């Protein structure tokens, strides 16, 4: 029930963000070269079994380059490259995530690594990018956290625990077999 409520809240926030971006000047994807881009973003990724469906809504221009760094339990780390879609979305599916908590960092490439067409919009050195999500290097950064709890994929610690349990079970069976053989010899 709680998961369903959380999902409904995420969906509501996503819808509100889309409406806000669509109705506000921020939602205008066609930026003139001298326009300031006041960056807005909302990350609403979802989990389906062992799949992470990355999903962030932004007001950034189409084809702006991003990478996503996913870090989690047991030293898990994965990097994914993305480009902003026509509607301002960043989307990608990441498969085979073991159970655990994950931090997702969305980060745009530095302006010098964006295309020349993109630099016309954001400024040669990113000077047109404004807002709380823009750092001193003129890189857009935002994060979200997710929890995978129904994964079919096992983490290193889960595998290690299962291997230890299996070895203990085999040792117990072997000891039982030796004890039975010894008892049978003593009977004879």
N, C-alpha and C positions, 0 to 999 in steps of 0.2 A: 504494500500500500504506500509506504514511504517513497519507494523508488518511483512509483507511478506519479505521486505528487511532485517529486523532484523533476521528473520528465515534463510534466505539465507546466511547472514553473519555468523551466528552461525554454520550452516552446513559447510561452507567453512573452518572456523577455526577448526572444528572437523576433517574434512578430512585432513587438513594440519597437525594437531597434530598426527593423526594416521599414516600418511606417515612418519613424522619425527620420531616417536617412532619406527616404523617398520624398517626404514633404519639406524637408529643410534644405537650405542651400548646400549643406554638406553632401546631400545625395546626388548632386549634379556631377556626373562622371566626366563630362566634357570640360576640363579645366583649361583655361587660357594660360599661356606661358607665364603671365605676371600674377595670376591668381594664387592666393594662399590656400593651402590644402590643410584644413583643420581636421586632423585625423580622428576618426571614430572607429571603434571595433568592438565586436561582441563575439566571444568564443562560446559555442554551444555544442561541443563534440559529444558523441554518444558511443556507448559500448553495446555490441551485440555478440554474445559469447566471447570469443577470443579476438574479435575485430574491433579496432578503434576507428570510428568514422570521424575524422577531423573535419570540423566545420566552423568557420568563423565568417561573420558578416562584417565588411568594412565599407568605407566610402572612398577607397583608394582606386586609382586608375587601373584599367584593364592591362594585364601583362606585367604589372609590377612584380619583381622577383622577391620571393620569400624563401626562407628555410625554416623548418620546424624541428626542434630538438626535443625528443621524448626521453625522459630519464625516469628510472623507477627502481624498484627493489632489486636486490642482488646485483647492483651495478649495471642494470639494463640501460642501454643507450642506443637510440636510433635517430638518424637524421633523414629528413625528407625534404625534397625541393618542391616548391609550389609557385604558381603564378596566379595573381588575382584574375578571376574570371570577369566576363562582361558585366555581370550583375554585382560585382564587388565581393564575391564569395571566394574563400579559400577552402577547397575541399579535397580530401584524399582518404582512402581507406588503408589502414595499416593492419596487417594480419598477424596472428600468432603471438598475442601478448599474454604472458603468464599472469596469474592472479597477483594483485598487488596494487599499490598506489603509484600514480604517475603524475609527473609535472610536465606540462606541455608549454614550451616556449616558442612563440611565433616571433620571427625576426626578419625584417626586410634586409636585403643586401645593401651595402653602402651605396650611396648615389653613384660613385665612380664605377660600380659594377652593374649598374642598371643600363638599359639601352639608351642610346642618344635621344630617342623619341621620349622616353620616360624622363630623362634629365631636363627636357624642355618643359615638362609639366611640373616636376618637383623642384626644379632649380639645379644648376650645374653641380652644386655642392649640397643640394637638399634644402636650400634656404627657404623654399616655399612650404615645407612641411612644418606644421605647427600643432601644438597640443601636448597634453600630458603623456601621450604614448611615444613621443619623439624625444630621443636622447641628444646629448651634445654632439654626437657624431652624425646626427641627422638620420638615425636608423629608427624605424618603427619597431617597438617591442611591446608584447603583451603576453600574458600567461593564463593558463587554466590548469586545474587539477581534476583527474578522473580516477575512478576506482574500478578495477576489474576483479570481479568476485565469482564469476561462473566460467572461467576459462577452461578449455580442454587442454591447453598447453601448460606444461609444468615448469616452474622455476627451478633453478639449480638446487636450492635448498629443499624443495619438495621432492626432487629426484633423489637427492642424497638421503633424505629421511626414508624414502621408500626402499632404497638399496640397503640401508642399515637394517631396516625391519625385515627385509628378505633374508639377509645374511644371518640375522638372529634366529629367524624361523628355521633356516637350513641347519644351523648349529644345534638347535633344539631337537630337530628331527634326527640328526646324526647321533646326538647323545642318547636319545631314546632308543635308537636302533642298536647302538653299542651296548646299552644296558640290557635290552632284550636278548641279545646274543650271549652276553655274559650270564644272564639268568638261565638261559637254555643250556649252556655248557655246565653250569653248576647242577642242574637237574640230572644230567646224564651222569 
